[in-house]
Amino acid sequence: MADTALLTRARSPQAPPGRGGLLGGLLRTARPKQWVKNVLVVAAPAAAGELFSRHALVQIALVFVLFTACAASVYLVNDARDAEADRAHPVKRHRPVAAGQVPVPVAYGVGLVLAVVAPTAAVFLCSPFTSALLTAYLGMQFAYCVSLKHVLVVDLAVVTTGFLMRAMIGGLALGIPLSRWFLITTGFGALFMVSAKRYSEAVQMAGKAGATRALLTEYTTGYLRFVWQLAAGVAVLGYCLWALEEGGVPHTSVLPWRQLSMVAFILAVLRYAVFADRGTAGEPEDVVLRDRALALIGLAWAAMYGLAVADW
């Protein structure tokens, strides 16, 4: 009995990583918390004011699912590839693949199946352009997993492009032309958040070499600060040029909502920059969802933007 009790206590610390069995482990490896990033697929249709038709809603829902499947594929392959290194990491060792809950061959197999099924389904359910963009996303992300994440600056560009692709794909699925200002604002806005995240990680790992991604030791905090400040400035400029592109006050609107939305956008960037400057902008989704002031600014921006689209 005593031996049984000792064996039970010895096994108990490993119980959390194994919860849910194989399917639960696959789901955790797919990073459900990160799926919020894929909401960016609504960006282009919303910017064009073509979000609320039945056809648009169905297409956006399909694109969201397909992009989520592609992202899950990348996470599965990445964790399978990094399983040995993750087992030596104090936090990552609890990931399902590193902990042994999901066997490495299973992670590779499911990841590659998703990588084939999602772009193939996009050809029939959406459009060839949507499938091509998903294929390009997968190719770029797999290259990132293998080597590009170890290349200075290129790693920032790849992650930023991933966000930009999320924002573009909704427009491609619906055949909506993508404004140059939309692409500039989205691209540099994404670079702002990505470089702010890297800066926060670099600040938090100071004096703790090896505690996080190795490439951070090759960046200086001064350089990363320069990148997020530059990206924030270009994103704000791009948005302002877009908002002012049509000139003065719209004739049929009560107020110039499109121009007024610049105020909320700039306030949102300034608020996010507070966390970037403190080195606490590690996870963009946590900052956006947990900060009440930023959420209120975001709602104000969405309301003004919606009124501009509705021409109210």
N, C-alpha and C positions, 0 to 999 in steps of 0.2 A: 504493500500500500504506500509506504514511504517513497519507494522508488518511482511508483506511478505518479505521486504528487510532484516529486522533483522533476520528472520528465515533462509533466504538464506545465509547470512554471517555466521550464527552460524553453518550451515551444511558444509560450504566450506572447513574447515580444514580436514574433514574426507573423502573428495572426492578422494585423491590419492590412499588410500588403497583399494578403491572399483573399481578402473578402470579395465575395461575388463570383468566385471561380474563374474559369477561362473567359467566359463572355464578359464578366465584370471587369476583368483585367484588360481585355481588348477595348472596352468602352473607356476605361480610365486612360489607356494609352492614346486614345483618339482625342484626349484633352477637351472634354465638353466645355470647360470654362473658357477655352479659346474660341468657341464657336461664335461668341458675340462679335468677333472681328468680321465675320462673314456678313453681318448686317450691312456692311459697306456696299453690298450688291445693289442696294436700293438707291445709291447715291446718284447715278446718272439719270435713271427715270424720274427721281424726285426733282433733280435740277431742271429737267425738261418739262416738268409738270404733267408727266404721263404715267403716274403711279397707280391711279385708282380705277382703271378699267379692269374688267374681269380678266381679259387676256393678259394684261400686264401683271396682275397679281399672281396668276397661275405661273407665268414664266419666271417671275422673281422667286417664287417658292421653289420651283424646279432648280433654278440656278443656285439658290442658297444650299439646297441639299447636295447638288453635284459638287459645288466648291468645298463644302464640308467634307464630302467623301475624299476629295483630292487631298485636302489638308490632313485628314486622318491617315491617308496612305503615306504621306511624308513622315508624319510622327511615328508610325509603326516601323517604317524602314530605318529611320534615324535611331530609334531606341534599340532596334535589333543590331544595328551596326555598332552602336556605342555601349552595348550591354556590359562588356568587360570593364571599360573605363568607368561606367556609372556605378558599378559595384564597389569601387574604391571611393566614391563620393559620399559625404555624410548625409545628403538629402536625396540625391538621384538614385541611391541604392534601393530606395523603396519603390521606385517605378516598377510596374508589373513585369516587364521583360527582365530587368536587372535582378529583381527579386525571385525570378523563376516561376512566377504565376502564369506568365505567357511564354512558352518556349520560343527560342529565337527563330527556328524554321517556320513556326506558325505566324509570328509577327511579319516575317518576310513574305510569306505566302499570302496572307490577308492584305497586306499593304500593296503588293503587286497586282492582286486581283482588283482591288479598288482603283488602282492606277489605270487599269485597262477598261474597266466597266464604266467609270464616270465619263471620260471623253467620248466613248462609244455611244453611250446613252444620250449624250448632248447632241450628237449628230441628228438623232431621230426626234428628240423631245424639244430641242431648242433650235440651233442653227450650226452650220459648219464652222462659222466664225467663233461661236462659243466653244465648240470642241477644240478648235485650234488654240484658243487662248488657254484653256484648261491643260492641253498637252504642253504648251510652252511653260506654263506655271510648274507643272510636274518636272519637266526637264531641268528647269532652273533650280528648283528646290532640291532635287536629287543631286545635282552638281554641287549645290551648297553643302549638303550633308557630307559629300565625299571630299571636297577640297576647298570650295570657295569660302567656307566659313573661317578658313585659316589665312585669308588674304586681306590685308589692310585695305580699308575703304570699300573694296569690292563687297565685303560682307554687309556693309551698311546699304550699298546700292541694291543688293539682291533682296534684302528684307523689305526695303522701301518699295521696290518694284512689286513685291508680292501684295502689299497693301494697294498699290495703284491698280493692279490687275483685278483685285476684288471690286474696286470702284468702277472699273471699265466694263466688267462683264455684263452687268445689267443692261447697259446701253447697247452692247453688241447683240444680246439676246433679243432685244426689242427693235433693233435697227435704228437706234437713235444716234444722230451725229454727236460726236463728243467735242465740246468746246475746248479751245486751246487754254482758256483761263481755268476751266474745270480741271484739266489735266495738270496744269501748273500748280494750282492751289492744292489739289489732292496729293500730288507727288511730293511737294515740299512740306505739306502738313504731315504726311507720313514720315518723311525724313526727320522732321522736328521731333516727333514722338519716339522714333527709333533711336536717334542719337541721344535724346534725353534719357532714354532707358539705359543705353550703354554708359552714359555719364554717371547715372545713379549707381549702376553696378560697379563702376570704377571707383567711385567715392567710397562705397560701402566695403569694397574689398581691400582698401588701402591697408597695407601691413598684413594682409592675409593671402599672400600669393598662393595660387592653386585652389582657392576656395570656390572659384567660378570659372567661366570660360577663359582659356589660356590667352586668347588674342588680346584681351583687355590689358595685359601687361605690356603690350607694344603700343597702345594708345596712351597719350597723356590726357589728364583731365582738362588741361587748357585747350587742347585740340578739340576734344569732344564738346566742350562748352562753345567753342567757336562754331562748330558745325550746327548745333541746335539753335544758336542765336541767328546764324545766317539763314537757316531753313525757316525759322519762324518769321523773319523779316520778309523773305520772298513769298511765303504763303500768304501773309497779310497783304502784301502788294498785289499779288495775283487776284486775291478775292476782291480787293477794292477796285481794281481795273475792270473786273467782271461786273461788279455791281454798278459801276458808272458807265458801262459800255453803251447803254442806250440813251445816255444823256440825261436831261432834266426829269422833272416830276412827271410820272405817267398821267395821261389825261383822264383816265377812267377810275383811278384809285383815290381813296380818301386821303391817304398819305403815301409818300415814296418809300414803301416798305422795303423794296430791294436795296435802296441806298441806306436806309436806317439799319438794316441787318448787319452792315459793316461794324456798327458799334458793338453789337453782341458778339460778333466773330472776334474782334480785336480783344474784347474783355475775356473771352474764353481762352485765347492764346496767352494773354497776360496771366490769367489765373493758373493755367497749366504750367507756365514758366516758373511760378512760385515753387511748385513741387520739383521741377527740374533743377532749379537753383539750389534747393536744399539737398538734392541727391536722393529724393524719395519718389521718383517717377519710374520705379522699376517695372511695374506692370501697367500699361496704359489703361486697360479695362478696369483695374482696381481704382485708379485715380478718377476716371470718369464716373464710375458707378458709386463711389463712396463719398465723394466730396459734394456736399449739398449745394454750396454756392455755384460750383461748376455745373451741376445738374440744372439749377434754376436758370443760369445763363444759357445753357443749351436749349432749355424749353422756350425761353424768350426768343432765341435765334430761330428755332423751328417755327414758332408762331408767326414771326415777321416774314420768314421765308415763305411759309404757306400762304399768307395773305398776299405776298407778291405774286406767287404762282397763280392764285385764284383771281388776281387783279381786282381785289375788293377795295 
